[in-house]
Amino acid sequence: MEFYNEKVAYENPLLSLKVFQSQRNHDFFINWHYHRELELLLVNDGMLDVYIEDEVHRLNAGDIAIIGAKQLHRDRSLGLPMNYIVLQFDLEQFFDHSTMPYMRYFSEEKSPLSLANYIFRENEHARLEAADCIRAIFKEVTFKQIGYELAVNMIIKRLLLLIIRNDTKKVLMEGEDFDRARLRAVLDYVENHLTDRIQVEEVCKLANMSYYYFVKFFKKAIGLSFTEYVNYRKIKWAERILLTKDMSVSAVGDHIGMPNMAHFYKMFKKYNDCSPKQFQKRMLAWGRQ
């Protein structure tokens, strides 16, 4: 089986998202591919068979399919002509300090996100509301009224909340809940010490856990390892500094506790696909448009 890694190009660097409407007049298979973005498909007219790894989902007008990050998939139009909306977004970019604990639902550590497609098959209310969200995002990105980035951010979170609250079979819960209060002190500590080099050993006592138990518990609870989470929060803070303060890139790295420039650049590129300076120029240029 041949497949390729699709690189999703974001129209607006402020939004790690791509949404478009397409019409097909052929019944060819789209080749197997994957991408790091979560994807939702909404069929407006026609019929679409969506292949997600070893699953097949037949979508008619009004139906939705969700495809997890890096899940292999392809599709084929059946009813012609066929019109549909594609929504792709980098999940991590839509989570902040207050919502990060819910990222674990979408981490796909054990269960692929496509398992949640039963929600749209069996729950008409959830399907209709999700379709409204997708159409609203498409409308916001198309017309670009002032503040549309804020609007899209809110609608994405509404869409994610819809999926979580309607997951009656708990396929995204990995069969087990957790006490978020046990990590609240740890998450607050990270936010208050982003200028420091934060070590796992330092926060184990806050959670009242041994080192090995804490590492496993945190990864399961948040969906990221503790080190990944700290790096993620530091980079998000670096992004804000680059856009709001007159500081050199090296000064920003020092300020967020990443004085090693090679490490800072590596982590920044991991989350933004560009260097800090490129990010700054791109964002400021977009803001002047």
Secondary structure by P-SEA (a helix, b strand, c coil): cbbbbbbbbbcccccccccbbbbbccccccccccccbbbbbbbccbbbbbbcccbbbbbcccbbbbbcccccbbbbbccccccbbbbbbccccccccccccccccccccccccccccccccccaaaaaaaaaaaaaaaaaaaacccaaaaaaaaaaaaaaaaaaaaccccccccccccccccaaaaaaaaaaccccccccccccccccccaaaaaaaaaaaccccaaaaaaaaaaaaaaaaaacccccaaaaaaaacccaaaaaaaaaaaaccccaaaaaaaaaaaaac
